[in-house]
Each structure stands twice: as structure tokens, then as C-alpha cells.
Amino acid sequence: MLFTSLEYLLFFSAVFAIYWSLPSARSRLTCLLLASIWFYVSWNPWCLGLILAAGLNVYAAGLALEHTRRPGARRGLLIASIAINLGLLAFFKYGAFVAKSALALWHGLGGSSSWRAPDILLPLGISFYTFETISYVVDVYRGRTRAARDPLEFALYVVFFPRLIAGPIVRPHEFLPQLRRWHLFSWDRFQVGLQFVVIGYLKKAALADHLCPIVDQVFGNPDAYGTAAVWLGVLAYTAQIYLDFSGYSDIAIGSAHLLGYSLPRNFNLPYLARGLGEFWHRWHISLSTWLRDYLFIPLGGSRGTAWQTARNLLVTMVLGGLWHGANWTFVAWGLYHGLLLIADRFGPRGRWLPWRTMPATLLAVCVGWVFFRAQTFTTAFTLLGRMFCPTAGLGLSPLDTLTVGLVLGVLAVGHVLQASWDVRRVERRLPAPVLGTLLALLLLLTLVLIPEDGKGFIYFQF
Amino acid sequence: VTSPHRPDPKQRGRRVVVWMLGLFFGIQLLSTWLLDRHGLRIRFPVMAEVKAEVLAEKPQIVFLGSSRFGSTVNPELMTALFRRELGDKAPRVANAAVAAGDPIVSERMLDQLLAQGCRPRLVVVEMLPESVNWWDVWLEQQVLRLLDWRDMPDVVPSLRHMNFLRVFRARFLPLYTHRYHLRKEARLWAEGLFAEPAPAAAEPPLAGIPEVDPPLPELTPEKADELASSSRVGKREVRDYHVGGMVRQRLERLLARCQKEQIHVLLLGEPVCSAHRNDYTPEIEAAFRSYLDELERRYGCTFLDRRDALPDAAFRDYHHAIQDASCPFSRRLVEQDLLPLWKRIAQP
């Protein structure tokens, strides 16, 4: 059930109507839990067992941590519960990758084997809910959050459907208190939620999905295209991944708003960043802050020597790259960002230094996306070679070029407008009929532009 | 204290939402109304194309039906055969059949042809037992591409057998449902703004009459198996057989209109393969025949059974003939059935 499908709209409408008509907080939570299970099961019923196992493990660990005083036992509980959930993630996400890499190494060393690495089904959303459950148990261990006693509340923290598949990654102290509050229906909140959903649909279905075939053709056959086409393909992917993922996040945040819940913001005009450090404060914010709080800082953060800080940055970014997918190209992407972050941190300071300008940062990010999107290093290096050494080859069709140009134009205007205006304030000043008409026209435009073959969200594969 | 001249800010959210949803569904409903009236090219482009071709032909004999007619009726050959026999008094034949065309589509096609000044003297309507089964496999498709609000009361009894979501989409979200053709039309329109006007195409010469029909292929055991397995799909079309539903109603409306306009109607039992003919059990056949007798009595039309006119080797699936089969079938139909019938009709 894709967010952009009519099935989701009907499903959500039904959940919305039932949820707000229920008289008690408990019945509403039950309604949301059943809806979330239904939503998840509609993808793959088998994976429900896995999410239940991961959730039960952490729920029990949280309760046990509150009843245990001995530091050694608490530490043991924490490590065991994290190890179980990371073990599940490692097996389902990286099992086949590790087996294939080991087999390739064995063959490279001259060994022979008829054994084939197994294909393991990747459960949807596993990377996201694993991180959420880890942040829960760590926060309980640190005493930052009290363990949830109510299994209903805890289950909903793990499976709340608007953010179950691809985030934003929420922290227990942000979400659990919301589950304990009685929510009153508010038209203002309803309006804000609708706005998020409409903008999300526009980004995903009307803009990102039209770039997908163009990106696929360039990344699928990089040898055939000339420099200009490759640049357009890479820029198209730069726009596509932002519009796709931030569109998803907007729909998730909007859906949660419509049900009276707040989810954290995930993007803040990332392509206007000056410097890689600033980029990571603006891109996939819920992941970058998670990596900072639960990986970088526990590793020592920037408290030690420059060498230790650089090491921590590199480890964090490489693991962050690997989190995105089981492929060496993701590791390379993480390594690339880690090295650039080290350069950003320890290089000369100053806002107007050439590498701290917006175009230089955007260029660095675009180069990174080549590793992120390419299936193999051969593809990535072919594309980079053609980007930076003028090469003759096929060009994109005029229609494809126009499509990329239009979407990039819309993206650029959107970024600049949001950066220069307080959009929320402008929106508040608009008369209700004008704002209502604008939203209706945006939604109508989106409906007409939705491609016939609905595309999945890029981040669903992570 | 809220000023009496300024709207209560607490109500603003509600007003925005009401405006948004009201306008959104208002425009959708307006689009439904407009597309129902003027949007055949967007809702049902195939029918719009076929209709335009038929109107350009100004035919006296029109075939109405589905893709089955598309593969067995060769209108150019038929016109040439009539011309050989009747010279300048020969009628022109046009095939107004469209893919998934049931009596609902046939009735609407005739209605639109008449409305635009095309008045045939003979209409040949495809007629098989499944054409009038109460359970119309194509009804969902027709809701999407042809039916309008006035037809909805007739659709309601069949709703429980249909995908409700598709029906909802067709009526309440037309801009989403027809987005592909809307975008295509917009693109064509934009391209047309800059394109040079094309010179008018000359009328193609009438087709010649081949001396010998192309030979039909041998029926191999594999082909026979393929036909048998494809006929399992056909079996579904006659399940729970009884004559009725919207298709019956529309067929009778078509016949009544023809009777009123003094257009002769030939109901033609179109060739199907033997495996599918076996699906017509004696009970189905009896119900079908008795209904046809009733139609002949009430509307003065004629039923011509040509369901076994082609050997199994002439089929690509249980009810579609191969292209080469259109020559022998069209020739036989004209020489044995249509020519005598036309001579009778054309008598002053």
C-alpha cells in the first residue's frame, strides 16, 4: 500500500474517520495499532513476526532495566537487547551481502565452490524500526526515558504506520508522551496536515517519479551517454532522491498531524548548505542526529584528539553508508562523506571559503550521489569519468531534457523561496479561500501528473 | 474579543479545508460532467478514432461489436465485393467495432453516429450468448470509458460484482483516472501550436478483390491445446447464464432505435472456436435462442448463426480469428448473406 496509491487514501480516510469518532484514548490507540498492523501486513504478513520479535525484545529489556540496579547487569541487558536487534538487522539486511562478498573473495583467492549465496528477503522498514528500538533501550538505560509499561503504547511507538516504513526516525521521549495525551481534533492541525500531504504528493508523484525513467536510463547504460547527458542524469538523481524522500517524509508528517501526532522534521533545504557539515544538519535530519547521539558521541565524539575525532567521524559515516544498503558502493559513499566531513571540520574555517560555498557543496553532494545510485563501482567511475572528462555520446531526448530542466527549476525556486521568506507566516496571512484554492489546485495538478506506473519510494529499499 | 469584521482565526483552518476540499471535488465533478459530454477522445480514444473513421466513410452498412469483428470483418473487401456485383449502387461497409465492445458500446456508437448525420441502412450487430449474459465482464470497463451519470442507476444492480474503487475513481476522480490521455491531449495540443498544417490526405483507392483467399495454417496439437486452454477464459463469460442486465437493456434500446429509424438489423453469430462453442451448454443455447426469437418477433431483426463458419485453425484464441481468416469469412458473408439481404433492403 504505497502512500501515493488510492488504496492508501481510502485506508487513511477510514482510519481517520474511525479514530476521531472513538470516545476514549485507549480505543483510539487500539484503532491506530490495528491500522498499523493492517498497513504493515498488506506488504508482507510474514515480516510482522520479525517486528514483533524486535519489539518484544526491547520492551522486555526496558522493563528489566528499570528493575535492575546493578551496573554490570544493566550493561549486560543493554548489550544483549541491542545485539539481538542488530543481529536480526545484520542477518536480514547484510546476510546475503556478507555471503556474496566472502564467496567473491574465495573465488578471487583461487578457491572454487558450487555453493551459491542465498537470497534473503529484506523486511520492509527493518533499518528504521531497528534504530528506533535501539534508541528506546539506550534512552531507558541512560535514564532519559522511563520504560513504557503499557504494551499498547510501546507497540504503537514501534509500528505507528505513517512512519513505519521509512521514518522519520523518532525518539521515545518525542513520541511516547504523545501517546499518553488525549488529542482534541483541531481544524488548524487538520489543515497543516493536509498541506504536508499535498506538498508531499506533489514532490513524490508529480516531480520525482517523472525523473525516475531518465535516471534509470543514464545509470543503466553509462557508456552510451555523453558528458552533458550524464550531468543531466546525475542532477536528475540529485533532485529525485530529495523530492522522493522528502515527499515521503512530508506525507508521513502530514498523516501523523491529521491523527494529532507530531513527527520530527527530516529535511531543511539541504541543497542550500554551505559545507558538508551543514548539509548533514539539513539532510535526513532524524538519521543524522541518531547517528550523532547513538554512534558518534558514544565513540567519543569530538572530545578526544583530532585523530580520534576524525576516526569517529569516519566510522560513523561508513556505518551510516552501510545502513543505507548492503553494497560496497554505499560503503564508498559513507567513506567519501566521512573524508569530506573531516576536511570540512579540520580545514581552514570561514563561511566564504570556496569549498564552504553552496555550489561547491552541491557539487560534492552530486558526486556522492553517483556512488549512492550506481549498482557497481564500474558504473560509478564510468559516470564520474564522463562527468569530468568531456566525452561524446548519446544525449537525452528534448522532452527528457525539458523534464529535468523544469523539475530542477521548480526545486531551485522552492529552495530559494523557502530560504528567503517565512513561508509559514506568509501562509498565515493569506485569506482562507486563497489558501484553500491554492492547495486544491496543487492537488489537482499532482493528480494529473502522477505517472501511470506508480513507483515505490527510494528509501523503502533501505 | 474577536472583531465582527474579521473572521475568527480559530475558524481559519476549517475554512481553508472546506475551500480546498470543496473546490477539489467541485472541479472533479465538473470535469466528470465535461468529460461525459465532450471527452470521448480522452475517456475512450479508441472509440473516438473508430467513430471518426466511420463518419468519414459515410457507410450504408455498419458493423457494431467487439474485437472479434475486428479480426473477421474486412470492410474494404466487402465494399469491393458489393461494388463488383452492384456497381455504383453498391453500399459502403464500415466496421464500427471496438475492443471490448459489448451492446452498451454498440448502442452508444450507433447513437453518436446517428447524431452526427451518419444514417446506415443496415446494421450488423455481433451476437453471441455471452453478449447478453446478465454478468457483463466489460461493464467495469464501460463505466470507466463510456457511461455517464444518467447510466449510473442501471449500473447499481451490478455494483456488487465490480471493483468499487474503479467505479468511484471513474466518477469522482476523473482527472486522476484519465490523466494519461489528458496529458497526451495537452501535449498534442501544444505540439499543434507550432506544427505546420498537414496537407489533406487523398482518399485511398478501393481495395481490389484477391482471386484466392490466403491459405489457413494447419491445426497442430499444440495449437489445439492453446485454444482449449484459452477457452477456459471464455467459459467465465457464460457462467451463471441468464439473459439480462444492462447489456440486454442496451441491446433492446439499440433495436428499438433502429426500428424507429427504419434501419434493418442483422444479429450475427460471430465465429468462435469449437472449444468455446462447447461451452454453450444446451441450457445456455435454449435460453439464448428463445431470447433471439423474442427479439426477432418484437423488433423485426434477423439472427444469422455463423458461429461455426471458421475451422479451429483460423483462430488465435478461443474467439479471435487470425487476420488471414477475415478474407474467406467476409467473402462468404457478403456472397451468401449480405448481398441477398441488401438487394431486399435496397428495393424501393
Boltz contact constraints between the chains, C-beta under 6 A:
constraints:
  - contact:
      token1: [A, 187]
      token2: [B, 13]
      max_distance: 6.0
  - contact:
      token1: [A, 187]
      token2: [B, 14]
      max_distance: 6.0
  - contact:
      token1: [A, 188]
      token2: [B, 13]
      max_distance: 6.0
  - contact:
      token1: [A, 190]
      token2: [B, 17]
      max_distance: 6.0
  - contact:
      token1: [A, 191]
      token2: [B, 13]
      max_distance: 6.0
  - contact:
      token1: [A, 191]
      token2: [B, 16]
      max_distance: 6.0
  - contact:
      token1: [A, 191]
      token2: [B, 17]
      max_distance: 6.0
  - contact:
      token1: [A, 432]
      token2: [B, 12]
      max_distance: 6.0
  - contact:
      token1: [A, 432]
      token2: [B, 15]
      max_distance: 6.0
  - contact:
      token1: [A, 432]
      token2: [B, 16]
      max_distance: 6.0
  - contact:
      token1: [A, 433]
      token2: [B, 19]
      max_distance: 6.0
  - contact:
      token1: [A, 435]
      token2: [B, 16]
      max_distance: 6.0
  - contact:
      token1: [A, 436]
      token2: [B, 16]
      max_distance: 6.0
  - contact:
      token1: [A, 436]
      token2: [B, 19]
      max_distance: 6.0
  - contact:
      token1: [A, 436]
      token2: [B, 20]
      max_distance: 6.0
  - contact:
      token1: [A, 437]
      token2: [B, 23]
      max_distance: 6.0
  - contact:
      token1: [A, 439]
      token2: [B, 20]
      max_distance: 6.0
  - contact:
      token1: [A, 440]
      token2: [B, 20]
      max_distance: 6.0
  - contact:
      token1: [A, 440]
      token2: [B, 23]
      max_distance: 6.0
  - contact:
      token1: [A, 440]
      token2: [B, 24]
      max_distance: 6.0
  - contact:
      token1: [A, 443]
      token2: [B, 24]
      max_distance: 6.0
  - contact:
      token1: [A, 444]
      token2: [B, 27]
      max_distance: 6.0
  - contact:
      token1: [A, 447]
      token2: [B, 175]
      max_distance: 6.0
  - contact:
      token1: [A, 447]
      token2: [B, 176]
      max_distance: 6.0
  - contact:
      token1: [A, 448]
      token2: [B, 175]
      max_distance: 6.0
  - contact:
      token1: [A, 448]
      token2: [B, 179]
      max_distance: 6.0
  - contact:
      token1: [A, 448]
      token2: [B, 182]
      max_distance: 6.0
  - contact:
      token1: [A, 452]
      token2: [B, 180]
      max_distance: 6.0
